[in-house]
């Protein structure tokens, strides 16, 4: 499958990522404390226009947000998901926040990327069982259902979203099968609404950073504590392509946390470190996505606005200077 053009991501240099979830990132244990009613109230109160203005003020070229994760609650309606899970009241929000965010960001020229997990929600035993049954070593029943769920979202949003960051699948075995469902059919579902959408599959905090599948348009690049400063080496050295911008054909990209954890503060670096690290990766033709927390109203936590604004100014001026503006 032909890779999507990542030129815009390369030129962006940096962007903002936000883990906005019904429970804590990577958790799912507190999903029982959430109800469809409380989730809908929260999503209805999310200030998409206000967040778009903040992102424009800090010169963020793109924004990545989590549609959902382990809790089983998602910030966009999905009839396919509901038909499989059969809950009396849907755990997908009534408001399509992804669509509203895309609409709010468009006048500012900010692109939207969606985070999605490649696994059933571990914090929702009923949804997990209904999505995965009958269980088999191939995981084909789940994979086929998940593709259909993703396809509904992708087709609805169309070209209003510009990419996907897929958490996993860490076990490539089922997805490497020659027959669908596999990596190819999953990518087709992800790009069903926008064939130019860029896609990456997380390979679990690997440093140095590398691409683990030929279907990556850009490297997932997830790091937390080990701050890599250069592109990495793939397991198969014979397949390496030109460094530093492309790693096995995937645009060099880093995703890391500006706070102490995904979606949480306080800030763990001084501004000089945030800016210097971003420039270090930029100097190797890479792009950095910084995770910053949002308030429950959907606005960037005040503590993070100053460093983001300074980073945005520095990179914006640097890009303009290199372009001779």
Beta strands, then each sheet from edge to edge (+ up, - down):
strand 1: 14-18
strand 2: 62-66
strand 3: 111-117
strand 4: 163-167
strand 5: 198-201
strand 6: 246-247
strand 7: 250-251
strand 8: 253-257
strand 9: 259-261
strand 10: 264-267
strand 11: 287-291
sheet 1: 5+ 4+ 3+ 2+ 1+ 11+ 8+
sheet 2: 6+ 7-
sheet 3: 9+ 10-
end
